[in-house]
């Protein structure tokens, strides 16, 4: 994975040269400098601010961060699902060497479901409540795979069996409200897999489920990704689930990646104060816990009026005057591991004076 920088001197913007380069590296998904804005009456919301990453065939990557950090907007921006007043204003998204940004809605509809599938966080709003499961599963396969109704139905039965739903023939004839929350989420995963996509976008697919079902869904997604070879981009705020699922992780704050790298490296050696705060807020099950859990003081910034320096500075216990005036780039911290923080950057000689934020 190439080290990605936001500094214009080090960062190469999306271009024909970049497109050909991403094709040569064999990346399934290549995102460069992606920006998404929401133009509202109260101001422009900078929801995604220069996100760049690559995802290879069969890779499992997680995007983590607090609510409002831009995770879901970023994932929906990849395949043109951001609705008015939102708009992708800059950057490029390459899938199998083709740019998705300039595609028409008709062209994107041929890709959605077939090459890219999405599993949303609330199956009750994703599944049509007045249509049987069978019809919702069969229609995409008839359209994208050219199967007959009988062939598509047979494949639907196999898919429901594959995702662990008992008595699949009966469940096909059910309406969504007749299924449990875990079963509905499994149906969504089966629909996502039905057209053999190269990429699955899972947008907090376990949010509404209890912890036991959450673990089952994550294990299912991992097993299916390994069996089918599909890449998975998993959006969540639950670091425990990430540890079980992902091979690499990106920590997102105020619409930007503040740390990015292999899951073991980032969790064992976090290089951004925000990442350390998230990890320290998780209760431990090893031994007695006598001290209080760490709390990240303050609130995320207003994305309509981002501060001039590091957006995490007002909440950071390690912040200095430099953090208030300059925006740190993603710089190398280890093999394929980058972070955007002046305080942990070994190449940064000028760090400024402490500002004494609570933490």
C-alpha positions in Angstrom: 0.0 0.0 0.0 1.4 3.4 -1.0 1.7 6.0 1.7 -0.9 8.7 1.0 -0.4 12.3 1.7 -2.6 15.4 1.7 0.3 17.8 1.2 0.2 19.0 -2.5 3.9 18.5 -2.7 3.6 14.8 -1.9 0.1 13.9 -3.0 -0.8 13.1 -6.6 -4.4 14.0 -7.4 -6.8 11.9 -9.4 -5.9 11.9 -13.1 -5.4 9.7 -16.1 -2.0 8.9 -14.8 -3.4 7.8 -11.5 -6.1 5.7 -13.1 -3.6 3.8 -15.2 -1.4 3.4 -12.1 -4.2 2.0 -10.0 -4.9 -0.5 -12.7 -1.3 -1.6 -12.8 -1.3 -2.2 -9.0 -4.3 -4.5 -9.3 -6.4 -2.7 -6.7 -10.1 -3.6 -6.8 -11.1 -0.3 -5.3 -8.9 2.8 -5.5 -10.2 6.0 -3.9 -8.3 9.3 -4.2 -8.9 12.6 -2.5 -12.7 12.0 -2.1 -14.7 15.0 -0.9 -18.4 15.2 -0.2 -20.4 18.3 0.7 -23.9 18.9 1.9 -25.2 22.3 0.8 -27.8 23.3 3.4 -29.5 26.6 4.3 -27.4 26.9 7.4 -24.1 26.3 5.6 -21.9 23.8 3.7 -21.3 20.6 5.7 -17.8 19.2 4.9 -18.8 15.6 5.5 -15.8 13.9 3.7 -12.5 15.7 3.4 -9.9 14.2 1.1 -10.2 10.4 1.8 -7.7 8.1 -0.1 -7.2 4.4 0.1 -6.9 1.1 -1.9 -8.7 -2.1 -1.3 -7.5 -5.3 -3.0 -9.6 -8.3 -4.1 -10.5 -10.4 -1.0 -9.4 -7.8 1.5 -11.4 -6.9 4.6 -11.1 -3.3 5.7 -12.9 -1.5 8.5 -13.7 2.2 8.9 -14.2 3.3 12.5 -15.1 6.5 14.3 -17.7 8.2 16.3 -21.2 9.0 15.0 -20.9 12.0 12.6 -17.3 11.3 11.6 -18.3 10.8 7.9 -18.1 7.0 7.8 -21.5 6.2 6.2 -21.4 9.2 3.9 -18.0 8.1 2.6 -19.2 4.6 1.9 -22.3 5.8 0.1 -20.3 8.4 -1.9 -18.3 5.5 -3.4 -21.3 4.3 -5.4 -23.3 7.5 -5.9 -25.9 7.0 -3.1 -25.5 10.4 -1.5 -28.9 12.2 -2.0 -29.7 15.9 -2.3 -28.4 18.3 -0.9 -25.3 16.1 -0.8 -22.8 16.0 -3.6 -19.3 14.5 -4.3 -17.3 17.6 -5.1 -13.8 16.3 -5.7 -11.8 13.1 -6.1 -12.1 9.9 -7.9 -13.3 6.3 -7.2 -11.9 3.5 -9.4 -13.5 0.1 -9.4 -11.7 -2.6 -11.5 -9.9 0.2 -13.3 -13.1 2.2 -14.2 -14.0 5.6 -12.7 -17.4 5.6 -11.0 -17.6 9.4 -10.3 -18.6 10.4 -13.8 -21.0 7.6 -14.5 -24.6 8.3 -15.1 -27.3 6.9 -12.8 -28.2 4.3 -15.5 -24.5 3.1 -15.7 -24.3 3.0 -11.9 -27.4 0.9 -11.6 -25.8 -1.8 -13.8 -22.9 -1.9 -11.2 -24.9 -1.7 -8.0 -25.9 -5.1 -6.9 -23.8 -6.9 -9.5 -20.3 -5.7 -8.9 -20.9 -3.7 -5.7 -23.4 -4.7 -3.1 -24.4 -2.8 0.1 -25.6 -4.1 3.4 -27.4 -1.3 5.4 -27.6 -1.0 9.1 -31.4 -1.3 9.4 -32.9 -4.3 7.5 -36.5 -3.1 8.2 -36.0 0.0 6.2 -33.9 -1.8 3.5 -36.4 -4.7 2.9 -39.8 -3.9 1.4 -42.3 -4.7 4.1 -45.1 -5.7 1.7 -43.1 -8.0 -0.6 -42.1 -11.5 0.2 -38.4 -12.4 0.7 -38.5 -14.6 -2.4 -39.4 -11.7 -4.7 -36.8 -9.4 -3.2 -34.1 -12.0 -3.7 -35.1 -13.3 -7.2 -35.5 -10.0 -9.0 -31.9 -8.9 -8.8 -30.6 -12.3 -9.9 -32.9 -12.3 -12.9 -31.8 -8.8 -13.9 -28.1 -9.0 -13.3 -27.3 -12.7 -13.9 -29.9 -13.4 -16.6 -31.4 -16.3 -14.6 -34.9 -17.6 -15.1 -37.3 -17.3 -12.1 -36.9 -21.0 -11.3 -33.1 -20.8 -11.5 -33.0 -17.6 -9.4 -35.3 -19.2 -6.8 -33.1 -22.3 -6.5 -30.1 -20.0 -6.0 -32.0 -18.0 -3.3 -32.6 -21.2 -1.4 -28.9 -22.0 -1.5 -28.0 -18.5 -0.4 -30.3 -18.6 2.6 -28.8 -21.9 3.6 -25.3 -20.5 3.1 -26.1 -17.6 5.5 -27.4 -19.9 8.2 -31.2 -19.5 7.9 -33.1 -22.7 8.8 -35.9 -23.9 6.6 -35.1 -21.6 3.7 -38.1 -22.7 1.6 -40.4 -21.4 4.3 -38.4 -18.2 4.8 -38.6 -17.3 1.1 -42.4 -17.2 1.4 -42.2 -15.0 4.5 -42.6 -11.2 4.8 -39.8 -9.3 6.5 -41.8 -8.6 9.6 -42.2 -12.3 10.1 -38.5 -12.7 10.6 -36.3 -11.9 13.6 -33.8 -9.0 13.4 -30.9 -11.4 12.9 -32.7 -13.3 10.2 -33.5 -10.1 8.3 -29.9 -9.0 8.4 -28.9 -12.5 7.1 -31.4 -12.0 4.3 -29.8 -8.7 3.4 -26.4 -10.4 3.3 -27.8 -13.1 1.1 -29.2 -10.5 -1.3 -25.8 -8.8 -1.3 -24.1 -12.0 -2.3 -26.7 -13.1 -4.8 -25.1 -11.5 -7.8 -21.5 -12.5 -7.0 -20.2 -9.0 -6.3 -16.5 -8.1 -6.2 -17.1 -5.6 -3.3 -19.5 -5.6 -0.4 -20.1 -2.3 1.5 -21.4 -3.1 5.0 -22.7 0.1 6.7 -22.9 -0.7 10.4 -24.8 -3.9 9.7 -24.9 -5.0 13.4 -26.1 -1.8 15.0 -29.7 -2.9 15.8 -28.7 -6.4 16.9 -27.8 -7.9 20.3 -24.2 -8.8 21.0 -24.6 -12.5 20.3 -26.2 -11.9 16.9 -23.6 -9.2 16.2 -20.8 -11.7 16.7 -22.6 -14.2 14.4 -23.1 -11.7 11.6 -19.5 -10.6 11.7 -18.3 -14.2 11.7 -20.6 -14.9 8.8 -19.4 -11.9 6.7 -15.8 -12.9 7.3 -16.4 -16.6 6.3 -18.4 -15.6 3.2 -15.7 -13.1 2.1 -13.1 -15.8 2.4 -15.2 -18.3 0.5 -16.3 -16.0 -2.3 -13.2 -13.8 -2.6 -15.2 -10.6 -2.3 -13.6 -7.6 -0.7 -15.5 -6.1 2.2 -15.5 -2.5 3.5 -17.0 -2.7 7.0 -18.3 0.6 8.6 -18.7 0.5 12.3 -18.1 2.3 15.6 -17.5 -1.0 17.5 -13.7 -1.7 17.8 -14.4 -5.1 19.3 -16.1 -6.3 16.1 -13.3 -4.8 14.0 -10.7 -6.8 15.8 -12.6 -10.0 14.9 -13.1 -9.1 11.3 -10.7 -6.7 9.6 -7.3 -7.1 8.1 -6.7 -3.3 8.0 -8.5 -0.4 9.6 -8.9 3.3 9.0 -9.8 5.6 11.9 -12.0 8.5 10.7 -12.5 11.9 12.4 -14.2 15.0 11.0 -14.4 13.5 7.5 -10.7 12.5 7.3 -8.6 9.5 7.9 -6.4 10.2 11.0 -4.8 6.8 11.1 -4.7 3.9 8.7 -2.9 0.6 8.6 -2.9 -3.2 9.4 -5.3 -4.0 12.2 -2.7 -5.6 14.5 -0.3 -2.7 14.0 -2.9 0.0 14.7 -4.4 -1.7 17.7 -1.0 -2.6 19.2 0.8 0.7 18.5 -1.8 3.5 17.9 -0.2 6.7 16.7 -3.0 9.2 16.9 -4.5 10.4 20.3 -8.0 9.9 18.9 -7.3 6.2 18.2 -5.8 5.8 21.6 -8.9 7.4 23.1 -11.2 5.0 21.3 -9.2 2.0 22.3 -8.9 3.1 26.0 -12.7 3.5 26.2 -13.2 -0.2 25.7 -13.7 -2.2 29.0 -11.3 -5.1 29.5 -12.3 -8.6 30.4 -8.7 -9.5 31.6 -8.3 -9.3 35.3 -9.7 -6.6 37.6 -10.4 -3.1 36.3 -9.9 -0.7 39.1 -9.4 2.6 37.2 -12.1 4.5 35.4 -12.5 4.1 31.6 -11.0 6.9 29.6 -13.4 9.4 28.2 -12.7 11.5 25.2 -13.7 15.0 26.4 -15.7 17.4 24.3 -17.7 16.8 21.1 -16.8 16.4 17.4 -16.4 19.7 15.5 -19.1 21.4 13.6 -18.5 20.2 10.0 -19.9 23.5 8.7 -17.1 25.4 10.4 -14.0 23.3 10.8 -11.1 24.8 12.8 -8.0 25.9 10.8 -5.6 23.3 12.3 -6.1 19.7 13.4 -9.8 19.1 13.9 -9.1 17.0 17.0 -7.1 19.7 18.7 -9.8 21.1 20.9 -10.3 17.6 22.4 -6.7 16.4 22.4 -4.7 16.1 25.7 -1.5 16.3 23.8 -2.2 19.3 21.6 0.2 22.2 21.2 0.0 25.6 19.5 1.2 24.0 16.3 -1.9 21.8 16.2 -4.1 24.9 16.2 -2.5 26.5 13.2 -1.5 23.7 10.9 -3.1 20.6 9.5 -1.0 17.4 9.9 -0.5 15.1 6.9 -0.7 11.3 7.0 2.9 10.3 7.5 4.6 6.9 7.8 4.8 5.3 11.3 5.6 1.7 10.3 5.0 -0.8 7.5 1.9 0.3 5.7 0.9 2.3 8.8 0.2 6.1 8.6 -1.1 8.7 11.0 -1.9 12.4 10.9 -0.4 13.8 14.2 2.4 16.2 14.8 3.1 14.8 18.3 3.8 11.3 17.2 5.6 12.1 14.0 9.3 11.3 14.5 10.2 13.6 11.6 8.6 16.7 13.1 11.1 18.8 15.0 8.8 21.7 15.7 5.9 20.8 18.0 4.8 24.1 19.6 3.8 24.9 23.1 1.3 22.8 25.1 -2.2 24.3 25.2 -3.5 22.3 28.2 -6.6 20.7 26.8 -8.5 18.3 29.1 -8.2 14.6 28.2 
